[in-house]
Amino acid sequence: MKKSYQSLEDNSTNNMKQVIHRKLASNILQLGFLILLTFSTSLHAQDGDPAKGKTLYNSNCAACHKLDGPMTGPALRNIEQRLADEQGLDREWLTAWIHNSAGLIKSGDAYANKIYNDYNKLPMTAFPQLSDQDISDILAYTAEEKAAPPVPEANTGGGATGGDSGTSNTLILGALAVLFALLAMALILVRRTLNRFAEAKGIVVEDQKGVSIWKAFVQNQFLVLVSVVLLLLASGYFVYGYFMQVGVDQGYEPVQPIHYSHRIHAGDNGIDCKYCHSSARVSKQSGIPSLNVCMNCHKSISEVSPETLAEGQEYGVDYNKEIEKLYAATGWSPAEQKYTGEPQPVKWIRIHNLPDFAYFNHAQHVTVGGIECQTCHGPVETMEIMSQHAPLTMGWCINCHRETDVKVEDNAYYTKIHEQLSKKYGVEKLTVAQMGGLECGKCHY
């Protein structure tokens, strides 16, 4: 009886041990699975996505940092690898700096204080909202190699439309000249052949001499009179056309000392004309923009993207070198991120130039009249090189005043005069001419 109890006790003990072993094995498997999952997740976070990193970089970092040069803060190309090689700092330090740089500086961290002092003691904005994965993505983007500048494609002749047109015209004219020469030679040979044929047959060919065409023309006084009148009219037409073009510079497109692309600034970037030409709103002149206006953006933009650089090569322009000219003119040192105090004047070439006796007020047209810049200056947002779009002649201005309706809606400037003149002319809309826009004193004084 005692043995049976003991065997039962041993069996129950064995069963309990088996249950414990099973639970322990299960717990170990679960723990191992969690560790493996955590490790794989951390590895995935370390990889980072450069595409996502570029978006995060542009929205959080690009205002103060450039990849390949100093700005408000240091360059960030291969920043993680450089810090590891030069300072012995790891990802953990970078994460702490990005989340709270001020806290790292106050903790007495040597390199944090060095960066703070080297860059004018400007504290870096804290980004506690960036997750570890976000930081991995940004660092993956900064670790990418700098793209090589695009190589311009060799011109095989298909792109130079103007040159091809000139070449084809020369070939056509040359072919016509050769054709007429062959035709003249053929006629001479035919005549000689016919004369020989007549001599062989005994046919006498008499030379028929009459009055020459020139003598007949001189003897006809009516033809002489008509020809002289036509000649005088044609000469007068061409002389009048020549003198009417004096002082008219439509299409004038000078090369400026610093290339400025309205196509990029006003077109691609959508910068309002009055941001640079601010005096056009309140002054007679639109003004030449100060280079300080350019530096509002180009303190941070010292080079363009490879795609934009390739576009410039199509026009024969290196945009990065033009930005260097801007820095030289303003006395800005991109390496030291400060002005040297040695600016150089820029000798801009004026394009639109009215005679001194003609009065034109930009503020009257832009602010009061609500006229768009493109009305007079053409599609500026598409121009790589600025040119004079309109003739700017007196006739051109008068036609505009005759055809353009004054914008009186929500324009208190015209309220009173619109009520008076609309009753006078019996119309709801008024042209500039009806408001006195053709009076000589409006433009000449």
Backbone hydrogen bonds, N-H to C=O, Kabsch-Sander energy under -0.5 kcal/mol:
donor,donor_aa,acceptor,acceptor_aa,energy
5,Y,1,M,-1.9
6,Q,2,K,-1.9
7,S,3,K,-2.4
8,L,4,S,-2.3
9,E,5,Y,-2.4
10,D,6,Q,-2.4
11,N,7,S,-2.4
12,S,8,L,-2.5
13,T,9,E,-2.2
14,N,10,D,-2.4
15,N,11,N,-2.5
16,M,12,S,-2.4
17,K,13,T,-2.3
18,Q,14,N,-2.3
19,V,15,N,-2.4
20,I,16,M,-2.6
21,H,17,K,-2.8
22,R,18,Q,-2.5
23,K,19,V,-2.6
24,L,20,I,-2.8
25,A,21,H,-2.6
26,S,22,R,-2.5
27,N,23,K,-2.8
28,I,24,L,-2.4
29,L,25,A,-2.3
30,Q,26,S,-2.5
31,L,27,N,-2.7
32,G,28,I,-2.6
33,F,29,L,-2.5
34,L,30,Q,-2.5
35,I,31,L,-2.6
36,L,32,G,-2.6
37,L,33,F,-2.6
38,T,34,L,-2.8
39,F,35,I,-2.8
40,S,36,L,-2.7
41,T,37,L,-2.3
42,S,38,T,-2.5
43,L,39,F,-2.3
44,H,40,S,-2.3
45,A,41,T,-2.3
46,Q,42,S,-2.0
47,D,43,L,-1.4
48,G,44,H,-1.3
53,G,49,D,-2.7
54,K,50,P,-2.3
55,T,51,A,-1.4
56,L,52,K,-2.3
57,Y,53,G,-2.8
58,N,54,K,-2.5
59,S,55,T,-1.7
60,N,56,L,-1.8
61,C,57,Y,-2.6
62,A,57,Y,-2.2
64,C,61,C,-1.8
65,H,61,C,-1.9
66,K,69,G,-0.7
71,M,73,G,-2.8
72,T,64,C,-0.6
73,G,64,C,-2.4
76,L,66,K,-1.6
77,R,67,L,-2.1
78,N,142,T,-2.6
79,I,76,L,-1.5
82,R,78,N,-2.5
83,L,79,I,-2.4
84,A,80,E,-1.9
85,D,81,Q,-2.4
86,E,82,R,-3.0
87,Q,83,L,-1.9
88,G,83,L,-1.0
89,L,83,L,-1.7
94,L,90,D,-1.7
95,T,91,R,-2.6
96,A,92,E,-2.1
97,W,93,W,-2.5
98,I,94,L,-2.6
99,H,95,T,-2.4
100,N,96,A,-2.2
104,L,100,N,-1.5
105,I,101,S,-2.2
106,K,102,A,-2.4
107,S,103,G,-1.4
108,G,105,I,-1.6
109,D,104,L,-1.5
113,N,109,D,-2.0
114,K,110,A,-1.8
115,I,111,Y,-2.5
116,Y,112,A,-2.0
117,N,113,N,-2.2
118,D,114,K,-2.6
119,Y,115,I,-1.6
120,N,117,N,-0.8
121,K,116,Y,-1.9
122,L,119,Y,-1.6
127,F,98,I,-2.3
130,L,127,F,-1.3
135,I,131,S,-2.3
136,S,132,D,-2.2
137,D,133,Q,-2.4
138,I,134,D,-2.4
139,L,135,I,-2.6
140,A,136,S,-2.1
141,Y,137,D,-1.8
142,T,138,I,-2.3
143,A,139,L,-1.3
144,E,141,Y,-1.2
156,T,154,A,-0.8
161,T,159,G,-1.9
164,D,160,A,-2.3
165,S,161,T,-2.1
166,G,162,G,-2.0
167,T,163,G,-2.5
168,S,164,D,-2.7
169,N,165,S,-2.2
170,T,166,G,-2.0
171,L,167,T,-2.3
172,I,168,S,-2.4
173,L,169,N,-2.6
174,G,170,T,-2.5
175,A,171,L,-2.5
176,L,172,I,-2.5
177,A,173,L,-2.3
178,V,174,G,-2.3
179,L,175,A,-2.3
180,F,176,L,-2.6
181,A,177,A,-2.2
182,L,178,V,-2.4
183,L,179,L,-2.3
184,A,180,F,-2.4
185,M,181,A,-2.3
186,A,182,L,-2.3
187,L,183,L,-2.2
188,I,184,A,-2.2
189,L,185,M,-2.4
190,V,186,A,-2.4
191,R,187,L,-2.4
192,R,188,I,-2.3
193,T,189,L,-2.3
194,L,190,V,-2.4
195,N,191,R,-2.4
196,R,192,R,-2.3
197,F,193,T,-2.2
198,A,194,L,-2.4
199,E,195,N,-2.3
200,A,196,R,-2.3
201,K,197,F,-1.4
202,G,198,A,-0.5
202,G,199,E,-0.8
203,I,198,A,-2.9
205,V,203,I,-0.6
206,E,204,V,-0.7
208,Q,206,E,-0.6
209,K,207,D,-0.8
210,G,208,Q,-0.5
216,A,212,S,-2.3
217,F,213,I,-2.4
218,V,214,W,-2.3
219,Q,215,K,-2.1
220,N,216,A,-0.9
220,N,217,F,-0.6
221,Q,219,Q,-1.0
224,V,220,N,-1.8
225,L,221,Q,-2.5
226,V,222,F,-2.6
227,S,223,L,-2.4
228,V,224,V,-2.3
229,V,225,L,-2.4
230,L,226,V,-2.5
231,L,227,S,-2.4
232,L,228,V,-2.4
233,L,229,V,-2.4
234,A,230,L,-2.5
235,S,231,L,-2.4
236,G,232,L,-2.7
237,Y,233,L,-2.2
238,F,234,A,-2.1
239,V,235,S,-2.5
240,Y,236,G,-2.6
241,G,237,Y,-2.4
242,Y,238,F,-2.1
243,F,239,V,-2.5
244,M,240,Y,-2.1
245,Q,241,G,-0.6
245,Q,242,Y,-1.0
246,V,243,F,-1.1
248,V,245,Q,-1.8
249,D,247,G,-0.7
251,G,388,Q,-3.0
252,Y,249,D,-2.3
256,Q,254,P,-0.6
262,H,260,Y,-0.8
262,H,383,M,-0.6
263,R,383,M,-1.5
265,H,261,S,-2.2
266,A,262,H,-1.7
267,G,262,H,-1.4
268,D,263,R,-2.2
269,N,264,I,-2.9
271,I,265,H,-2.6
275,Y,272,D,-1.7
276,C,272,D,-0.7
276,C,273,C,-0.7
277,H,273,C,-2.6
278,S,276,C,-1.1
279,S,286,S,-0.6
280,A,277,H,-1.3
280,A,286,S,-0.6
281,R,278,S,-1.4
282,V,279,S,-0.8
283,S,279,S,-2.0
293,V,290,S,-1.3
294,C,290,S,-0.9
295,M,291,L,-2.0
296,N,292,N,-0.9
296,N,293,V,-0.6
297,C,294,C,-1.3
298,H,294,C,-2.4
299,K,295,M,-1.3
300,S,297,C,-1.5
301,I,297,C,-1.3
302,S,300,S,-0.9
309,L,305,S,-2.6
310,A,306,P,-2.0
311,E,307,E,-1.7
312,G,308,T,-2.1
313,Q,309,L,-1.6
314,E,310,A,-1.0
314,E,311,E,-0.6
315,Y,311,E,-0.7
315,Y,312,G,-1.0
316,G,313,Q,-0.8
317,V,312,G,-2.9
319,Y,317,V,-0.8
321,K,318,D,-0.5
322,E,318,D,-1.6
323,I,319,Y,-1.9
324,E,320,N,-1.6
325,K,321,K,-1.6
326,L,322,E,-1.7
327,Y,323,I,-2.2
328,A,324,E,-2.2
329,A,325,K,-2.2
330,T,326,L,-2.0
331,G,327,Y,-1.3
332,W,327,Y,-2.4
333,S,338,K,-2.6
337,Q,333,S,-1.8
338,K,333,S,-1.2
340,T,331,G,-3.9
341,G,331,G,-0.6
344,Q,329,A,-1.9
347,K,345,P,-0.5
348,W,346,V,-1.5
350,R,348,W,-0.6
353,N,351,I,-0.6
358,A,355,P,-1.6
359,Y,357,F,-0.5
359,Y,443,C,-3.4
362,H,284,K,-1.6
362,H,360,F,-0.5
363,A,283,S,-1.7
365,H,361,N,-1.3
366,V,362,H,-3.6
367,T,363,A,-1.5
368,V,363,A,-1.8
369,G,364,Q,-1.7
371,I,365,H,-2.8
375,T,372,E,-1.4
376,C,372,E,-0.5
376,C,373,C,-1.0
377,H,373,C,-2.6
378,G,374,Q,-1.6
380,V,378,G,-2.5
382,T,379,P,-2.0
383,M,380,V,-1.8
384,E,382,T,-0.6
388,Q,252,Y,-1.8
389,H,387,S,-0.7
390,A,376,C,-0.7
397,C,393,T,-2.0
398,I,394,M,-2.5
399,N,395,G,-2.4
400,C,396,W,-1.6
401,H,397,C,-2.1
402,R,398,I,-2.0
403,E,399,N,-1.8
404,T,400,C,-2.2
406,V,430,L,-3.3
408,V,406,V,-1.1
411,N,408,V,-1.7
412,A,410,D,-0.5
414,Y,411,N,-1.6
415,T,412,A,-0.8
418,H,414,Y,-2.3
419,E,415,T,-1.8
420,Q,416,K,-1.7
421,L,417,I,-2.6
422,S,418,H,-2.3
423,K,419,E,-1.0
424,K,420,Q,-1.6
425,Y,421,L,-2.7
426,G,422,S,-1.1
427,V,422,S,-0.9
432,V,401,H,-0.6
432,V,404,T,-1.5
433,A,401,H,-2.2
435,M,431,T,-0.8
435,M,432,V,-0.7
436,G,433,A,-1.6
437,G,432,V,-2.3
438,L,433,A,-0.5
439,E,436,G,-1.4
442,K,439,E,-1.5
443,C,439,E,-0.6
443,C,440,C,-1.1
444,H,440,C,-2.3
